[in-house]
Amino acid sequence: MAQIAWEDPYCAEGNNCFRIGTDGQGNAYIAVAGAEDAYVTDTREALRTLIREIKAGKADHLL
């Protein structure tokens, strides 16, 4: 398993909290806070775009 450095959780009002992480090879990860062992991985830019959309209120139903 990759050594993932998790950022502080992001929690929106009325939504689940999630965390973004990265490993030493530059891979990015996202997980629901408290369930970091069940994560999704993709490129940093793909996850950055997803998070921007969620924070903008365009995709909060995905959480």
N, C-alpha and C positions, 0 to 999 in steps of 0.2 A: 504494500500500500504506500502511496506517495506521502511524503511529509508535507502536510498542508498548513500554511500559516493563515489562520482565519482572522478576518477583520471583526470589529465590534458589530453586533447585530443591528440591522436596520428594521425598525418597527413603525409601520404606518398605523394611524388610528383605524381600528376595526379590522385590521388584517393580521395575518401571521407575521412573525418576525423571521427574517432570513439573514444569512451570512454569506459573504463573498470571501473566497480564499485563493491563494496562489501557491504553487510549488516551485522548487528550484529550477525546473525546466521551463518555466513561463506559462504553464497550463493554468487555467482559471477554473474555479469551482463555485457552485452555489448550493446551499442547503437551507432547510428550515432550521432555525435556531433550536438547539437541543437535540437535533437528529443529524449531526454532521457526518455520521457514518453512512448515511444514505444521501449522497450528493449527486449532482449532475455536473458534468465537465464539458468545457468547450474552450474556444480561444478567449483571451481576455476581451478582445473587441466585441465578440458576439455577446458575452455576458454583460459588458458595459452598456451595450445598446439595449438589451433586455431590461436592465435596471433603470436606465433613463426612461424607458417607456412606462415601466411600473410606477416610478416616482411621479411621472407626469399624469398618472391616473388613467392611462390608456389600456393597461393590461392587468389591473389589480384583481380581476376575476381569475387569473391564472394561479394566484396564490391560494 
